Structure formats: C-alpha cells, structure tokens
Amino acid sequence: MRYPEIEPYDSGLLDVGDGHQVYWETCGNPGGKPVAVLHGGPGTGCGEGMRRFFDPDKYRIVLLDQRGCGRSTPHAGDTVAALKANTAGHLIADLELLRETLGINRWQLFGGSWGCVLGLAYAERHPERVTEIVMMGLATDRRIEIGQLTGGLGELFPEAYARFREGVPENERTGDLSAAYYRLLTNPDPAVHEPAAQGWCAWESAMLPGVPPSPKFEAPRFRLGFARLVTHYFSRGCFLEDGGILRDAGKLAGIPVVLVQGILDLGNLVGTPWLLERAIPDADLILVGGAGHTTAVPSMENALISATDKFATRA
C-alpha cells in the first residue's frame, strides 16, 4: 500500500535554457534521502500518486515535469515550439541542473517506462551522482522495443491496430507509424492534429489490456501534448543510440538496482527485463504475477515500496 497523500513543501520553475522552464517540487523530509522521480511517456508529467512510493519521514522526494509537459513551459499541447531543444540529452542535462540547484550531491532514481529509459541513460552518464535505482515498466533505447509498440503488437490487437493504421495516409501505413503520426500531430490545423492525437492515444490504451484508459486522454491539451512528445521521441529513436543502454550498463557497477516487472507486461516479449538483469552488474529482478505495464495493482505497489523502504536508510 502506498504512503498517505502529501503536499510539496517547495516547488518552482527552473530555467533550463532554450526557452524552456521545467516545473519541480519537493515533498517529504527536507533533510531526508534524496530521490528523483522520473515520469513516463514521454509526456505524462508527474502525478500526485508518484509522491507516495516513499516514506515521507525518510525521503526528500524530488519530482519534475520534463520539457514540454505537465506544468513545464512551453507545453506541447499548446505549441510545437515545445518540441524544440527537447531530446534525451536535454532532459539529462535538466536533471543535472536541478540536482545542482537543489544542492543535492547524490540521489536515488525512481521511475518507469520512459522514465526507466531516461533514468538508466542518466545514470550511465553520471554514475557518481546515483545512490540506487528502482525501476518498473522496464524499457531501454532499443529500436526493437519502439518497433514493437508501433507495429509488433498489432498481431495481438488486430482491430485496434487496424484503426491505428487507418489514422495515417494510406501510402504511409507500411512505414514508420510514429513518424507518420508526428507529421499529422505537428500540422497547425486542428482538423488534422486533433484526430491524430485521438488515434494515437486510443492505440496507447489498447496496448494496456485490463487497464482503464487514462482519464487524462479525455483532455484535448494533454492528449495532443502527450502524442506529440511520444512521436517526437519514437520517430527519432528516443535521441539515443540503439542498444546503448545495455552496452554501457557496466558503468552502473556498484549501484544497487531493483528492477520490478509485471509478468504480463508486453515489454517482456522482446526480453527487456532479462537483458537488463544480465547487463547491470548489481541488478535484482523482481517479477510480479498478475501485473502488466502499470503500478495500479497492489502487488506492484508493494514490490516498489519494499525496494524504496530497503534503500531509505542505506548510507
């Protein structure tokens, strides 16, 4: 069970350059163990529930909305200008600037899905700044993983995938669908980009069987911003080298890593959890029965909180 609801004791907008301001907030104990919470998407923003995976008496919980989403500005649901200077490299630099601004020497990393990709990429570039890593919804920068999400799972959800493909021009339906959707989503005409956002988000929901569609997808601004950011990253290989995270995992030696994965997570079809466990020197893989790509089941919550509780007093 998650810890009780808490409110931030501090928050602000960090000017990271390039016209971007990144929203951040801190919760829990100002003198506690620092942890950086990395949301998924790209483009979901941090939710209040993400504050509750940590003992508020022991942790200084730092959350941020990555460039272009949440309470950061500009917002991709308002303008395509939010996509400029918005790459994995920029997000990693933003994390470092926020760490320095908050006066944090080292911190734990916690996240899932895209947050897992970003967190592992950050840790491999700055291992000296990381105390521990706790990740779920495991993902890396491999093109095969992006391809699975934009095409490979079509055989499992044929009706939803057919509708997804029909959302782009006929001559683009056999190519990179994330690139095709990106072109529609960045079109200034709402008659073009709004149906594309609906189509992309409907496919996102279809890939999570048994999980209710996110109510955020009902909000046009969120829906458009999310779809723009995901396709912006997917169509460019997440702005990371194909397979680079697994290749460089040895740089994480000495950092305790807990990988929590639902047995029903469709990311398992390309072997990501086991590849990460083998590549990361000090990784512990925990497989959770009856759970998929979500934290909204008690068994996933308990596994994640067990990991953060274990690390709460680690020097």
QUIUR-V348676 format. One record per residue. N is the residue number from 1. RES is the residue in one letter. SS is DSSP state (a for helix, b for strand, c for the rest). NEAR is the number of other ideal C-beta (glycine too) atoms within 8 Angstrom. Layout:
N_RES_SS_NEAR, N_RES_SS_NEAR
This chain:
1_M_c_5, 2_R_c_8, 3_Y_c_9, 4_P_c_6, 5_E_c_6, 6_I_c_10, 7_E_c_5, 8_P_c_8, 9_Y_c_7, 10_D_b_7, 11_S_b_7, 12_G_b_7, 13_L_b_10, 14_L_b_13, 15_D_b_6, 16_V_b_12, 17_G_b_6, 18_D_c_7, 19_G_c_7, 20_H_b_17, 21_Q_b_9, 22_V_b_14, 23_Y_b_13, 24_W_b_14, 25_E_b_12, 26_T_b_14, 27_C_b_11, 28_G_b_16, 29_N_c_9, 30_P_c_8, 31_G_c_4, 32_G_c_11, 33_K_b_12, 34_P_b_12, 35_V_b_14, 36_A_b_14, 37_V_b_15, 38_L_b_11, 39_H_c_16, 40_G_c_10, 41_G_c_13, 42_P_c_12, 43_G_c_14, 44_T_c_13, 45_G_c_12, 46_C_c_11, 47_G_c_7, 48_E_a_6, 49_G_a_7, 50_M_a_10, 51_R_a_14, 52_R_a_11, 53_F_a_12, 54_F_c_15, 55_D_c_10, 56_P_c_14, 57_D_c_7, 58_K_c_11, 59_Y_b_15, 60_R_b_13, 61_I_b_12, 62_V_b_15, 63_L_b_13, 64_L_b_16, 65_D_c_13, 66_Q_c_17, 67_R_c_13, 68_G_c_16, 69_C_c_16, 70_G_c_10, 71_R_c_7, 72_S_c_16, 73_T_b_8, 74_P_c_10, 75_H_c_12, 76_A_c_17, 77_G_c_11, 78_D_c_8, 79_T_c_7, 80_V_a_9, 81_A_a_7, 82_A_a_17, 83_L_a_11, 84_K_c_8, 85_A_c_9, 86_N_c_12, 87_T_c_8, 88_A_a_12, 89_G_a_7, 90_H_a_13, 91_L_a_12, 92_I_a_13, 93_A_a_9, 94_D_a_15, 95_L_a_11, 96_E_a_10, 97_L_a_10, 98_L_a_14, 99_R_a_11, 100_E_a_8, 101_T_a_7, 102_L_c_10, 103_G_c_4, 104_I_c_10, 105_N_c_3, 106_R_c_8, 107_W_b_12, 108_Q_b_14, 109_L_b_15, 110_F_b_16, 111_G_b_14, 112_G_b_10, 113_S_c_12, 114_W_a_12, 115_G_a_15, 116_C_a_16, 117_V_a_15, 118_L_a_14, 119_G_a_15, 120_L_a_15, 121_A_a_14, 122_Y_a_12, 123_A_a_14, 124_E_a_12, 125_R_a_7, 126_H_c_10, 127_P_a_11, 128_E_a_5, 129_R_a_9, 130_V_b_15, 131_T_b_9, 132_E_b_12, 133_I_b_15, 134_V_b_14, 135_M_b_17, 136_M_b_16, 137_G_c_15, 138_L_c_14, 139_A_c_10, 140_T_c_14, 141_D_c_13, 142_R_c_12, 143_R_a_7, 144_I_a_7, 145_E_a_13, 146_I_a_12, 147_G_a_9, 148_Q_a_13, 149_L_a_10, 150_T_a_10, 151_G_c_8, 152_G_a_10, 153_L_a_11, 154_G_a_10, 155_E_a_6, 156_L_c_6, 157_F_c_10, 158_P_a_8, 159_E_a_6, 160_A_a_10, 161_Y_a_13, 162_A_a_8, 163_R_a_11, 164_F_a_14, 165_R_a_10, 166_E_a_7, 167_G_c_11, 168_V_c_11, 169_P_c_6, 170_E_a_4, 171_N_a_4, 172_E_a_10, 173_R_c_11, 174_T_c_3, 175_G_c_7, 176_D_c_7, 177_L_a_13, 178_S_a_12, 179_A_a_11, 180_A_a_13, 181_Y_a_15, 182_Y_a_12, 183_R_a_8, 184_L_a_13, 185_L_a_14, 186_T_c_10, 187_N_c_9, 188_P_c_5, 189_D_c_6, 190_P_a_5, 191_A_a_5, 192_V_a_9, 193_H_a_13, 194_E_a_10, 195_P_a_10, 196_A_a_15, 197_A_a_15, 198_Q_a_9, 199_G_a_12, 200_W_a_15, 201_C_a_14, 202_A_a_11, 203_W_a_12, 204_E_a_10, 205_S_a_11, 206_A_a_11, 207_M_c_11, 208_L_c_10, 209_P_c_7, 210_G_c_4, 211_V_c_10, 212_P_c_3, 213_P_c_7, 214_S_c_7, 215_P_a_5, 216_K_a_9, 217_F_a_12, 218_E_a_5, 219_A_c_7, 220_P_a_8, 221_R_a_9, 222_F_a_10, 223_R_a_15, 224_L_a_14, 225_G_a_16, 226_F_a_18, 227_A_a_15, 228_R_a_19, 229_L_a_17, 230_V_a_14, 231_T_a_14, 232_H_a_13, 233_Y_a_12, 234_F_a_12, 235_S_c_9, 236_R_c_8, 237_G_a_10, 238_C_a_10, 239_F_a_8, 240_L_c_11, 241_E_c_7, 242_D_c_8, 243_G_c_9, 244_G_a_10, 245_I_a_14, 246_L_a_11, 247_R_a_7, 248_D_c_8, 249_A_a_13, 250_G_a_7, 251_K_a_8, 252_L_a_16, 253_A_c_7, 254_G_c_6, 255_I_c_12, 256_P_b_9, 257_V_b_13, 258_V_b_13, 259_L_b_15, 260_V_b_12, 261_Q_b_15, 262_G_b_15, 263_I_c_10, 264_L_c_8, 265_D_c_13, 266_L_a_11, 267_G_a_14, 268_N_a_11, 269_L_a_7, 270_V_a_10, 271_G_c_7, 272_T_a_13, 273_P_a_14, 274_W_a_8, 275_L_a_10, 276_L_a_16, 277_E_a_11, 278_R_a_6, 279_A_a_9, 280_I_c_11, 281_P_c_8, 282_D_c_10, 283_A_b_11, 284_D_b_9, 285_L_b_10, 286_I_b_10, 287_L_b_8, 288_V_b_13, 289_G_c_6, 290_G_c_8, 291_A_c_12, 292_G_c_11, 293_H_c_11, 294_T_c_11, 295_T_c_9, 296_A_c_5, 297_V_c_11, 298_P_a_6, 299_S_a_10, 300_M_a_15, 301_E_a_12, 302_N_a_9, 303_A_a_12, 304_L_a_14, 305_I_a_13, 306_S_a_8, 307_A_a_12, 308_T_a_16, 309_D_a_8, 310_K_a_8, 311_F_a_13, 312_A_c_11, 313_T_c_6, 314_R_c_9, 315_A_c_2
